Amino acid sequence: MQAYVADFPPRAPGKTSEHFHEGAEFLFLLAGELAIQFEGEEHELREGDSVYFDSSEPHRYRGLAEAGARAVVITFPPRI
């Protein structure tokens, strides 16, 4: 598992790139507001919200508030 703090600047819809990686991902929002797009749907997170998903599926993030967002992100390698 790998953990880090990530900052997400504010971005307009369509101004971020999808990415993917093997395994799973957990994100806990520390501050701000964050949009995550996964499986064709955009979900808005607020401070204190979290999300867990299969990161081998394309996903993208964008900060929603003027100050962006800050989150703890934990990635998990695939199970063998």
PyMOL Python script that loads the backbone (N, CA, C, O; Angstrom):
from pymol import cmd

cmd.read_pdbstr("""\
ATOM      1  N   MET A   1       0.845  -1.160   0.000  1.00  0.00           N
ATOM      2  CA  MET A   1       0.000   0.000   0.000  1.00  0.00           C
ATOM      3  C   MET A   1       0.893   1.225   0.000  1.00  0.00           C
ATOM      4  O   MET A   1       1.992   1.206   0.555  1.00  0.00           O
ATOM      5  N   GLN A   2       0.411   2.296  -0.630  1.00  0.00           N
ATOM      6  CA  GLN A   2       1.152   3.552  -0.696  1.00  0.00           C
ATOM      7  C   GLN A   2       0.195   4.667  -0.303  1.00  0.00           C
ATOM      8  O   GLN A   2      -0.915   4.753  -0.827  1.00  0.00           O
ATOM      9  N   ALA A   3       0.631   5.528   0.626  1.00  0.00           N
ATOM     10  CA  ALA A   3      -0.215   6.626   1.091  1.00  0.00           C
ATOM     11  C   ALA A   3       0.490   7.952   0.864  1.00  0.00           C
ATOM     12  O   ALA A   3       1.710   8.052   1.002  1.00  0.00           O
ATOM     13  N   TYR A   4      -0.289   8.967   0.516  1.00  0.00           N
ATOM     14  CA  TYR A   4       0.262  10.306   0.321  1.00  0.00           C
ATOM     15  C   TYR A   4      -0.856  11.332   0.439  1.00  0.00           C
ATOM     16  O   TYR A   4      -2.037  10.994   0.352  1.00  0.00           O
ATOM     17  N   VAL A   5      -0.471  12.587   0.637  1.00  0.00           N
ATOM     18  CA  VAL A   5      -1.417  13.701   0.644  1.00  0.00           C
ATOM     19  C   VAL A   5      -1.357  14.349  -0.736  1.00  0.00           C
ATOM     20  O   VAL A   5      -0.274  14.618  -1.257  1.00  0.00           O
ATOM     21  N   ALA A   6      -2.519  14.596  -1.320  1.00  0.00           N
ATOM     22  CA  ALA A   6      -2.588  15.180  -2.658  1.00  0.00           C
ATOM     23  C   ALA A   6      -3.413  16.460  -2.627  1.00  0.00           C
ATOM     24  O   ALA A   6      -4.433  16.548  -1.942  1.00  0.00           O
ATOM     25  N   ASP A   7      -2.949  17.447  -3.383  1.00  0.00           N
ATOM     26  CA  ASP A   7      -3.690  18.689  -3.567  1.00  0.00           C
ATOM     27  C   ASP A   7      -4.311  18.673  -4.956  1.00  0.00           C
ATOM     28  O   ASP A   7      -3.661  18.291  -5.929  1.00  0.00           O
ATOM     29  N   PHE A   8      -5.564  19.086  -5.046  1.00  0.00           N
ATOM     30  CA  PHE A   8      -6.302  19.109  -6.305  1.00  0.00           C
ATOM     31  C   PHE A   8      -6.752  20.546  -6.571  1.00  0.00           C
ATOM     32  O   PHE A   8      -7.679  21.030  -5.921  1.00  0.00           O
ATOM     33  N   PRO A   9      -6.112  21.226  -7.511  1.00  0.00           N
ATOM     34  CA  PRO A   9      -6.505  22.607  -7.804  1.00  0.00           C
ATOM     35  C   PRO A   9      -7.876  22.653  -8.472  1.00  0.00           C
ATOM     36  O   PRO A   9      -8.335  21.660  -9.035  1.00  0.00           O
ATOM     37  N   PRO A  10      -8.528  23.820  -8.404  1.00  0.00           N
ATOM     38  CA  PRO A  10      -9.827  23.928  -9.082  1.00  0.00           C
ATOM     39  C   PRO A  10      -9.648  23.793 -10.597  1.00  0.00           C
ATOM     40  O   PRO A  10      -8.722  24.361 -11.174  1.00  0.00           O
ATOM     41  N   ARG A  11     -10.530  23.046 -11.219  1.00  0.00           N
ATOM     42  CA  ARG A  11     -10.486  22.826 -12.670  1.00  0.00           C
ATOM     43  C   ARG A  11     -11.922  22.820 -13.198  1.00  0.00           C
ATOM     44  O   ARG A  11     -12.860  22.427 -12.504  1.00  0.00           O
ATOM     45  N   ALA A  12     -12.059  23.257 -14.420  1.00  0.00           N
ATOM     46  CA  ALA A  12     -13.360  23.211 -15.088  1.00  0.00           C
ATOM     47  C   ALA A  12     -13.620  21.788 -15.577  1.00  0.00           C
ATOM     48  O   ALA A  12     -12.673  21.036 -15.808  1.00  0.00           O
ATOM     49  N   PRO A  13     -14.889  21.406 -15.739  1.00  0.00           N
ATOM     50  CA  PRO A  13     -15.188  20.076 -16.283  1.00  0.00           C
ATOM     51  C   PRO A  13     -14.483  19.883 -17.626  1.00  0.00           C
ATOM     52  O   PRO A  13     -14.431  20.798 -18.449  1.00  0.00           O
ATOM     53  N   GLY A  14     -13.948  18.694 -17.832  1.00  0.00           N
ATOM     54  CA  GLY A  14     -13.262  18.373 -19.079  1.00  0.00           C
ATOM     55  C   GLY A  14     -11.826  18.862 -19.156  1.00  0.00           C
ATOM     56  O   GLY A  14     -11.158  18.646 -20.167  1.00  0.00           O
ATOM     57  N   LYS A  15     -11.334  19.521 -18.105  1.00  0.00           N
ATOM     58  CA  LYS A  15      -9.971  20.049 -18.113  1.00  0.00           C
ATOM     59  C   LYS A  15      -8.995  19.164 -17.335  1.00  0.00           C
ATOM     60  O   LYS A  15      -7.903  19.609 -16.982  1.00  0.00           O
ATOM     61  N   THR A  16      -9.376  17.936 -17.072  1.00  0.00           N
ATOM     62  CA  THR A  16      -8.497  16.967 -16.412  1.00  0.00           C
ATOM     63  C   THR A  16      -8.408  15.717 -17.279  1.00  0.00           C
ATOM     64  O   THR A  16      -9.270  15.480 -18.125  1.00  0.00           O
ATOM     65  N   SER A  17      -7.386  14.937 -17.071  1.00  0.00           N
ATOM     66  CA  SER A  17      -7.196  13.713 -17.852  1.00  0.00           C
ATOM     67  C   SER A  17      -7.539  12.488 -17.024  1.00  0.00           C
ATOM     68  O   SER A  17      -7.223  12.413 -15.836  1.00  0.00           O
ATOM     69  N   GLU A  18      -8.189  11.531 -17.668  1.00  0.00           N
ATOM     70  CA  GLU A  18      -8.429  10.249 -16.998  1.00  0.00           C
ATOM     71  C   GLU A  18      -7.110   9.510 -16.847  1.00  0.00           C
ATOM     72  O   GLU A  18      -6.200   9.652 -17.663  1.00  0.00           O
ATOM     73  N   HIS A  19      -7.030   8.723 -15.791  1.00  0.00           N
ATOM     74  CA  HIS A  19      -5.885   7.851 -15.590  1.00  0.00           C
ATOM     75  C   HIS A  19      -6.383   6.578 -14.915  1.00  0.00           C
ATOM     76  O   HIS A  19      -7.519   6.519 -14.444  1.00  0.00           O
ATOM     77  N   PHE A  20      -5.538   5.577 -14.873  1.00  0.00           N
ATOM     78  CA  PHE A  20      -5.878   4.320 -14.190  1.00  0.00           C
ATOM     79  C   PHE A  20      -4.589   3.634 -13.795  1.00  0.00           C
ATOM     80  O   PHE A  20      -3.523   3.928 -14.335  1.00  0.00           O
ATOM     81  N   HIS A  21      -4.694   2.723 -12.853  1.00  0.00           N
ATOM     82  CA  HIS A  21      -3.560   1.934 -12.390  1.00  0.00           C
ATOM     83  C   HIS A  21      -4.120   0.686 -11.734  1.00  0.00           C
ATOM     84  O   HIS A  21      -5.247   0.685 -11.240  1.00  0.00           O
ATOM     85  N   GLU A  22      -3.337  -0.364 -11.730  1.00  0.00           N
ATOM     86  CA  GLU A  22      -3.805  -1.620 -11.152  1.00  0.00           C
ATOM     87  C   GLU A  22      -4.098  -1.451  -9.668  1.00  0.00           C
ATOM     88  O   GLU A  22      -3.501  -0.610  -8.997  1.00  0.00           O
ATOM     89  N   GLY A  23      -5.021  -2.257  -9.168  1.00  0.00           N
ATOM     90  CA  GLY A  23      -5.304  -2.288  -7.744  1.00  0.00           C
ATOM     91  C   GLY A  23      -6.555  -1.516  -7.364  1.00  0.00           C
ATOM     92  O   GLY A  23      -7.514  -1.432  -8.131  1.00  0.00           O
ATOM     93  N   ALA A  24      -6.522  -0.952  -6.157  1.00  0.00           N
ATOM     94  CA  ALA A  24      -7.650  -0.209  -5.610  1.00  0.00           C
ATOM     95  C   ALA A  24      -7.137   1.099  -5.029  1.00  0.00           C
ATOM     96  O   ALA A  24      -5.940   1.270  -4.800  1.00  0.00           O
ATOM     97  N   GLU A  25      -8.069   2.017  -4.796  1.00  0.00           N
ATOM     98  CA  GLU A  25      -7.693   3.321  -4.262  1.00  0.00           C
ATOM     99  C   GLU A  25      -8.717   3.757  -3.219  1.00  0.00           C
ATOM    100  O   GLU A  25      -9.921   3.566  -3.388  1.00  0.00           O
ATOM    101  N   PHE A  26      -8.216   4.343  -2.145  1.00  0.00           N
ATOM    102  CA  PHE A  26      -9.040   4.934  -1.101  1.00  0.00           C
ATOM    103  C   PHE A  26      -8.651   6.399  -0.994  1.00  0.00           C
ATOM    104  O   PHE A  26      -7.464   6.725  -1.002  1.00  0.00           O
ATOM    105  N   LEU A  27      -9.624   7.281  -0.895  1.00  0.00           N
ATOM    106  CA  LEU A  27      -9.364   8.710  -0.772  1.00  0.00           C
ATOM    107  C   LEU A  27     -10.216   9.260   0.361  1.00  0.00           C
ATOM    108  O   LEU A  27     -11.413   8.981   0.439  1.00  0.00           O
ATOM    109  N   PHE A  28      -9.588  10.052   1.250  1.00  0.00           N
ATOM    110  CA  PHE A  28     -10.288  10.734   2.340  1.00  0.00           C
ATOM    111  C   PHE A  28     -10.056  12.226   2.176  1.00  0.00           C
ATOM    112  O   PHE A  28      -8.913  12.683   2.192  1.00  0.00           O
ATOM    113  N   LEU A  29     -11.124  12.983   2.021  1.00  0.00           N
ATOM    114  CA  LEU A  29     -11.019  14.413   1.759  1.00  0.00           C
ATOM    115  C   LEU A  29     -10.792  15.178   3.067  1.00  0.00           C
ATOM    116  O   LEU A  29     -11.642  15.174   3.957  1.00  0.00           O
ATOM    117  N   LEU A  30      -9.635  15.832   3.165  1.00  0.00           N
ATOM    118  CA  LEU A  30      -9.269  16.610   4.347  1.00  0.00           C
ATOM    119  C   LEU A  30      -9.853  18.015   4.325  1.00  0.00           C
ATOM    120  O   LEU A  30     -10.276  18.533   5.358  1.00  0.00           O
ATOM    121  N   ALA A  31      -9.877  18.638   3.132  1.00  0.00           N
ATOM    122  CA  ALA A  31     -10.341  20.025   3.022  1.00  0.00           C
ATOM    123  C   ALA A  31     -10.845  20.292   1.615  1.00  0.00           C
ATOM    124  O   ALA A  31     -10.407  19.656   0.656  1.00  0.00           O
ATOM    125  N   GLY A  32     -11.764  21.233   1.500  1.00  0.00           N
ATOM    126  CA  GLY A  32     -12.256  21.656   0.200  1.00  0.00           C
ATOM    127  C   GLY A  32     -13.371  20.776  -0.330  1.00  0.00           C
ATOM    128  O   GLY A  32     -14.028  20.041   0.407  1.00  0.00           O
ATOM    129  N   GLU A  33     -13.557  20.879  -1.635  1.00  0.00           N
ATOM    130  CA  GLU A  33     -14.573  20.103  -2.346  1.00  0.00           C
ATOM    131  C   GLU A  33     -13.921  19.495  -3.567  1.00  0.00           C
ATOM    132  O   GLU A  33     -13.151  20.156  -4.265  1.00  0.00           O
ATOM    133  N   LEU A  34     -14.231  18.227  -3.825  1.00  0.00           N
ATOM    134  CA  LEU A  34     -13.578  17.485  -4.899  1.00  0.00           C
ATOM    135  C   LEU A  34     -14.612  16.736  -5.719  1.00  0.00           C
ATOM    136  O   LEU A  34     -15.545  16.148  -5.173  1.00  0.00           O
ATOM    137  N   ALA A  35     -14.442  16.760  -7.031  1.00  0.00           N
ATOM    138  CA  ALA A  35     -15.275  15.943  -7.912  1.00  0.00           C
ATOM    139  C   ALA A  35     -14.417  14.787  -8.401  1.00  0.00           C
ATOM    140  O   ALA A  35     -13.273  14.982  -8.813  1.00  0.00           O
ATOM    141  N   ILE A  36     -14.975  13.584  -8.354  1.00  0.00           N
ATOM    142  CA  ILE A  36     -14.310  12.417  -8.916  1.00  0.00           C
ATOM    143  C   ILE A  36     -15.229  11.850  -9.989  1.00  0.00           C
ATOM    144  O   ILE A  36     -16.421  11.644  -9.759  1.00  0.00           O
ATOM    145  N   GLN A  37     -14.666  11.602 -11.151  1.00  0.00           N
ATOM    146  CA  GLN A  37     -15.427  10.978 -12.226  1.00  0.00           C
ATOM    147  C   GLN A  37     -14.983   9.527 -12.323  1.00  0.00           C
ATOM    148  O   GLN A  37     -13.793   9.241 -12.456  1.00  0.00           O
ATOM    149  N   PHE A  38     -15.945   8.612 -12.257  1.00  0.00           N
ATOM    150  CA  PHE A  38     -15.686   7.172 -12.267  1.00  0.00           C
ATOM    151  C   PHE A  38     -16.865   6.499 -12.945  1.00  0.00           C
ATOM    152  O   PHE A  38     -18.020   6.786 -12.630  1.00  0.00           O
ATOM    153  N   GLU A  39     -16.572   5.606 -13.872  1.00  0.00           N
ATOM    154  CA  GLU A  39     -17.597   4.874 -14.614  1.00  0.00           C
ATOM    155  C   GLU A  39     -18.623   5.823 -15.240  1.00  0.00           C
ATOM    156  O   GLU A  39     -19.824   5.552 -15.227  1.00  0.00           O
ATOM    157  N   GLY A  40     -18.135   6.928 -15.784  1.00  0.00           N
ATOM    158  CA  GLY A  40     -18.993   7.850 -16.506  1.00  0.00           C
ATOM    159  C   GLY A  40     -19.847   8.775 -15.656  1.00  0.00           C
ATOM    160  O   GLY A  40     -20.621   9.562 -16.199  1.00  0.00           O
ATOM    161  N   GLU A  41     -19.724   8.700 -14.338  1.00  0.00           N
ATOM    162  CA  GLU A  41     -20.505   9.556 -13.451  1.00  0.00           C
ATOM    163  C   GLU A  41     -19.583  10.406 -12.597  1.00  0.00           C
ATOM    164  O   GLU A  41     -18.528   9.948 -12.157  1.00  0.00           O
ATOM    165  N   GLU A  42     -19.988  11.654 -12.365  1.00  0.00           N
ATOM    166  CA  GLU A  42     -19.202  12.529 -11.502  1.00  0.00           C
ATOM    167  C   GLU A  42     -19.863  12.590 -10.130  1.00  0.00           C
ATOM    168  O   GLU A  42     -21.073  12.783 -10.019  1.00  0.00           O
ATOM    169  N   HIS A  43     -19.052  12.422  -9.086  1.00  0.00           N
ATOM    170  CA  HIS A  43     -19.522  12.446  -7.705  1.00  0.00           C
ATOM    171  C   HIS A  43     -18.794  13.566  -6.973  1.00  0.00           C
ATOM    172  O   HIS A  43     -17.581  13.719  -7.119  1.00  0.00           O
ATOM    173  N   GLU A  44     -19.523  14.344  -6.190  1.00  0.00           N
ATOM    174  CA  GLU A  44     -18.924  15.438  -5.441  1.00  0.00           C
ATOM    175  C   GLU A  44     -18.690  15.022  -3.995  1.00  0.00           C
ATOM    176  O   GLU A  44     -19.581  14.493  -3.331  1.00  0.00           O
ATOM    177  N   LEU A  45     -17.478  15.271  -3.527  1.00  0.00           N
ATOM    178  CA  LEU A  45     -17.100  14.963  -2.153  1.00  0.00           C
ATOM    179  C   LEU A  45     -16.889  16.254  -1.384  1.00  0.00           C
ATOM    180  O   LEU A  45     -16.428  17.247  -1.945  1.00  0.00           O
ATOM    181  N   ARG A  46     -17.222  16.243  -0.114  1.00  0.00           N
ATOM    182  CA  ARG A  46     -17.016  17.369   0.792  1.00  0.00           C
ATOM    183  C   ARG A  46     -16.049  16.930   1.893  1.00  0.00           C
ATOM    184  O   ARG A  46     -15.799  15.738   2.073  1.00  0.00           O
ATOM    185  N   GLU A  47     -15.521  17.887   2.613  1.00  0.00           N
ATOM    186  CA  GLU A  47     -14.596  17.610   3.706  1.00  0.00           C
ATOM    187  C   GLU A  47     -15.151  16.505   4.608  1.00  0.00           C
ATOM    188  O   GLU A  47     -16.295  16.576   5.058  1.00  0.00           O
ATOM    189  N   GLY A  48     -14.333  15.488   4.866  1.00  0.00           N
ATOM    190  CA  GLY A  48     -14.738  14.362   5.702  1.00  0.00           C
ATOM    191  C   GLY A  48     -15.294  13.181   4.920  1.00  0.00           C
ATOM    192  O   GLY A  48     -15.446  12.098   5.486  1.00  0.00           O
ATOM    193  N   ASP A  49     -15.603  13.354   3.641  1.00  0.00           N
ATOM    194  CA  ASP A  49     -16.103  12.262   2.803  1.00  0.00           C
ATOM    195  C   ASP A  49     -14.942  11.371   2.358  1.00  0.00           C
ATOM    196  O   ASP A  49     -13.787  11.797   2.340  1.00  0.00           O
ATOM    197  N   SER A  50     -15.266  10.143   2.005  1.00  0.00           N
ATOM    198  CA  SER A  50     -14.254   9.218   1.493  1.00  0.00           C
ATOM    199  C   SER A  50     -14.853   8.387   0.367  1.00  0.00           C
ATOM    200  O   SER A  50     -16.069   8.311   0.191  1.00  0.00           O
ATOM    201  N   VAL A  51     -13.946   7.764  -0.391  1.00  0.00           N
ATOM    202  CA  VAL A  51     -14.369   6.916  -1.493  1.00  0.00           C
ATOM    203  C   VAL A  51     -13.333   5.799  -1.655  1.00  0.00           C
ATOM    204  O   VAL A  51     -12.141   6.008  -1.430  1.00  0.00           O
ATOM    205  N   TYR A  52     -13.803   4.620  -2.045  1.00  0.00           N
ATOM    206  CA  TYR A  52     -12.948   3.456  -2.296  1.00  0.00           C
ATOM    207  C   TYR A  52     -13.408   2.854  -3.610  1.00  0.00           C
ATOM    208  O   TYR A  52     -14.606   2.655  -3.811  1.00  0.00           O
ATOM    209  N   PHE A  53     -12.467   2.559  -4.517  1.00  0.00           N
ATOM    210  CA  PHE A  53     -12.868   2.043  -5.825  1.00  0.00           C
ATOM    211  C   PHE A  53     -11.744   1.258  -6.486  1.00  0.00           C
ATOM    212  O   PHE A  53     -10.589   1.310  -6.064  1.00  0.00           O
ATOM    213  N   ASP A  54     -12.114   0.531  -7.532  1.00  0.00           N
ATOM    214  CA  ASP A  54     -11.186  -0.234  -8.366  1.00  0.00           C
ATOM    215  C   ASP A  54     -10.465   0.760  -9.267  1.00  0.00           C
ATOM    216  O   ASP A  54     -11.067   1.305 -10.193  1.00  0.00           O
ATOM    217  N   SER A  55      -9.192   1.001  -9.009  1.00  0.00           N
ATOM    218  CA  SER A  55      -8.460   2.032  -9.749  1.00  0.00           C
ATOM    219  C   SER A  55      -7.973   1.565 -11.122  1.00  0.00           C
ATOM    220  O   SER A  55      -7.329   2.328 -11.842  1.00  0.00           O
ATOM    221  N   SER A  56      -8.276   0.313 -11.488  1.00  0.00           N
ATOM    222  CA  SER A  56      -7.953  -0.126 -12.845  1.00  0.00           C
ATOM    223  C   SER A  56      -8.989   0.406 -13.843  1.00  0.00           C
ATOM    224  O   SER A  56      -8.797   0.305 -15.055  1.00  0.00           O
ATOM    225  N   GLU A  57     -10.087   0.975 -13.328  1.00  0.00           N
ATOM    226  CA  GLU A  57     -11.081   1.647 -14.154  1.00  0.00           C
ATOM    227  C   GLU A  57     -10.663   3.112 -14.311  1.00  0.00           C
ATOM    228  O   GLU A  57     -10.228   3.723 -13.335  1.00  0.00           O
ATOM    229  N   PRO A  58     -10.783   3.689 -15.502  1.00  0.00           N
ATOM    230  CA  PRO A  58     -10.398   5.098 -15.684  1.00  0.00           C
ATOM    231  C   PRO A  58     -11.157   6.017 -14.721  1.00  0.00           C
ATOM    232  O   PRO A  58     -12.361   5.866 -14.511  1.00  0.00           O
ATOM    233  N   HIS A  59     -10.422   6.970 -14.143  1.00  0.00           N
ATOM    234  CA  HIS A  59     -11.006   7.928 -13.217  1.00  0.00           C
ATOM    235  C   HIS A  59     -10.253   9.254 -13.315  1.00  0.00           C
ATOM    236  O   HIS A  59      -9.140   9.309 -13.838  1.00  0.00           O
ATOM    237  N   ARG A  60     -10.869  10.313 -12.808  1.00  0.00           N
ATOM    238  CA  ARG A  60     -10.237  11.630 -12.802  1.00  0.00           C
ATOM    239  C   ARG A  60     -10.783  12.436 -11.629  1.00  0.00           C
ATOM    240  O   ARG A  60     -11.880  12.180 -11.132  1.00  0.00           O
ATOM    241  N   TYR A  61      -9.993  13.414 -11.202  1.00  0.00           N
ATOM    242  CA  TYR A  61     -10.364  14.290 -10.093  1.00  0.00           C
ATOM    243  C   TYR A  61     -10.287  15.740 -10.532  1.00  0.00           C
ATOM    244  O   TYR A  61      -9.544  16.079 -11.453  1.00  0.00           O
ATOM    245  N   ARG A  62     -11.063  16.603  -9.865  1.00  0.00           N
ATOM    246  CA  ARG A  62     -10.895  18.038 -10.033  1.00  0.00           C
ATOM    247  C   ARG A  62     -11.400  18.756  -8.789  1.00  0.00           C
ATOM    248  O   ARG A  62     -12.456  18.425  -8.250  1.00  0.00           O
ATOM    249  N   GLY A  63     -10.640  19.729  -8.350  1.00  0.00           N
ATOM    250  CA  GLY A  63     -11.064  20.555  -7.228  1.00  0.00           C
ATOM    251  C   GLY A  63     -12.248  21.405  -7.646  1.00  0.00           C
ATOM    252  O   GLY A  63     -12.317  21.873  -8.783  1.00  0.00           O
ATOM    253  N   LEU A  64     -13.180  21.602  -6.726  1.00  0.00           N
ATOM    254  CA  LEU A  64     -14.375  22.384  -7.033  1.00  0.00           C
ATOM    255  C   LEU A  64     -14.342  23.772  -6.401  1.00  0.00           C
ATOM    256  O   LEU A  64     -14.804  24.734  -7.014  1.00  0.00           O
ATOM    257  N   ALA A  65     -13.814  23.891  -5.211  1.00  0.00           N
ATOM    258  CA  ALA A  65     -13.784  25.173  -4.518  1.00  0.00           C
ATOM    259  C   ALA A  65     -12.633  26.022  -5.043  1.00  0.00           C
ATOM    260  O   ALA A  65     -11.691  25.503  -5.642  1.00  0.00           O
ATOM    261  N   GLU A  66     -12.716  27.324  -4.815  1.00  0.00           N
ATOM    262  CA  GLU A  66     -11.666  28.231  -5.273  1.00  0.00           C
ATOM    263  C   GLU A  66     -10.293  27.831  -4.733  1.00  0.00           C
ATOM    264  O   GLU A  66      -9.283  27.982  -5.420  1.00  0.00           O
ATOM    265  N   ALA A  67     -10.261  27.328  -3.520  1.00  0.00           N
ATOM    266  CA  ALA A  67      -9.000  26.902  -2.909  1.00  0.00           C
ATOM    267  C   ALA A  67      -8.612  25.476  -3.301  1.00  0.00           C
ATOM    268  O   ALA A  67      -7.560  24.995  -2.880  1.00  0.00           O
ATOM    269  N   GLY A  68      -9.430  24.798  -4.088  1.00  0.00           N
ATOM    270  CA  GLY A  68      -9.135  23.420  -4.472  1.00  0.00           C
ATOM    271  C   GLY A  68      -9.510  22.451  -3.364  1.00  0.00           C
ATOM    272  O   GLY A  68     -10.440  22.698  -2.596  1.00  0.00           O
ATOM    273  N   ALA A  69      -8.783  21.351  -3.287  1.00  0.00           N
ATOM    274  CA  ALA A  69      -9.066  20.326  -2.279  1.00  0.00           C
ATOM    275  C   ALA A  69      -7.765  19.645  -1.880  1.00  0.00           C
ATOM    276  O   ALA A  69      -6.789  19.647  -2.631  1.00  0.00           O
ATOM    277  N   ARG A  70      -7.768  19.063  -0.684  1.00  0.00           N
ATOM    278  CA  ARG A  70      -6.621  18.304  -0.179  1.00  0.00           C
ATOM    279  C   ARG A  70      -7.152  16.988   0.385  1.00  0.00           C
ATOM    280  O   ARG A  70      -8.144  16.964   1.113  1.00  0.00           O
ATOM    281  N   ALA A  71      -6.464  15.884   0.032  1.00  0.00           N
ATOM    282  CA  ALA A  71      -6.943  14.566   0.447  1.00  0.00           C
ATOM    283  C   ALA A  71      -5.787  13.634   0.769  1.00  0.00           C
ATOM    284  O   ALA A  71      -4.679  13.789   0.254  1.00  0.00           O
ATOM    285  N   VAL A  72      -6.065  12.671   1.624  1.00  0.00           N
ATOM    286  CA  VAL A  72      -5.168  11.541   1.829  1.00  0.00           C
ATOM    287  C   VAL A  72      -5.587  10.497   0.809  1.00  0.00           C
ATOM    288  O   VAL A  72      -6.758  10.124   0.739  1.00  0.00           O
ATOM    289  N   VAL A  73      -4.633  10.027   0.019  1.00  0.00           N
ATOM    290  CA  VAL A  73      -4.892   9.015  -1.002  1.00  0.00           C
ATOM    291  C   VAL A  73      -4.072   7.781  -0.642  1.00  0.00           C
ATOM    292  O   VAL A  73      -2.875   7.880  -0.374  1.00  0.00           O
ATOM    293  N   ILE A  74      -4.717   6.626  -0.638  1.00  0.00           N
ATOM    294  CA  ILE A  74      -4.035   5.360  -0.365  1.00  0.00           C
ATOM    295  C   ILE A  74      -4.315   4.427  -1.534  1.00  0.00           C
ATOM    296  O   ILE A  74      -5.470   4.140  -1.846  1.00  0.00           O
ATOM    297  N   THR A  75      -3.254   3.957  -2.177  1.00  0.00           N
ATOM    298  CA  THR A  75      -3.400   3.011  -3.274  1.00  0.00           C
ATOM    299  C   THR A  75      -2.952   1.629  -2.805  1.00  0.00           C
ATOM    300  O   THR A  75      -2.001   1.489  -2.036  1.00  0.00           O
ATOM    301  N   PHE A  76      -3.658   0.625  -3.287  1.00  0.00           N
ATOM    302  CA  PHE A  76      -3.394  -0.756  -2.929  1.00  0.00           C
ATOM    303  C   PHE A  76      -3.047  -1.537  -4.187  1.00  0.00           C
ATOM    304  O   PHE A  76      -3.754  -1.418  -5.188  1.00  0.00           O
ATOM    305  N   PRO A  77      -1.983  -2.331  -4.170  1.00  0.00           N
ATOM    306  CA  PRO A  77      -1.659  -3.127  -5.352  1.00  0.00           C
ATOM    307  C   PRO A  77      -2.703  -4.228  -5.550  1.00  0.00           C
ATOM    308  O   PRO A  77      -3.443  -4.553  -4.622  1.00  0.00           O
ATOM    309  N   PRO A  78      -2.765  -4.795  -6.740  1.00  0.00           N
ATOM    310  CA  PRO A  78      -3.738  -5.871  -6.961  1.00  0.00           C
ATOM    311  C   PRO A  78      -3.416  -7.084  -6.102  1.00  0.00           C
ATOM    312  O   PRO A  78      -2.256  -7.339  -5.776  1.00  0.00           O
ATOM    313  N   ARG A  79      -4.441  -7.818  -5.745  1.00  0.00           N
ATOM    314  CA  ARG A  79      -4.253  -9.058  -4.971  1.00  0.00           C
ATOM    315  C   ARG A  79      -3.791 -10.155  -5.898  1.00  0.00           C
ATOM    316  O   ARG A  79      -4.284 -10.284  -7.019  1.00  0.00           O
ATOM    317  N   ILE A  80      -2.864 -10.927  -5.442  1.00  0.00           N
ATOM    318  CA  ILE A  80      -2.334 -12.033  -6.261  1.00  0.00           C
ATOM    319  C   ILE A  80      -2.998 -13.325  -5.889  1.00  0.00           C
ATOM    320  O   ILE A  80      -2.687 -14.368  -6.466  1.00  0.00           O
TER     321      ILE A  80
END
""", "prot")
cmd.dss("prot")
cmd.show_as("cartoon", "prot")
cmd.util.cbc("prot")
cmd.orient("prot")
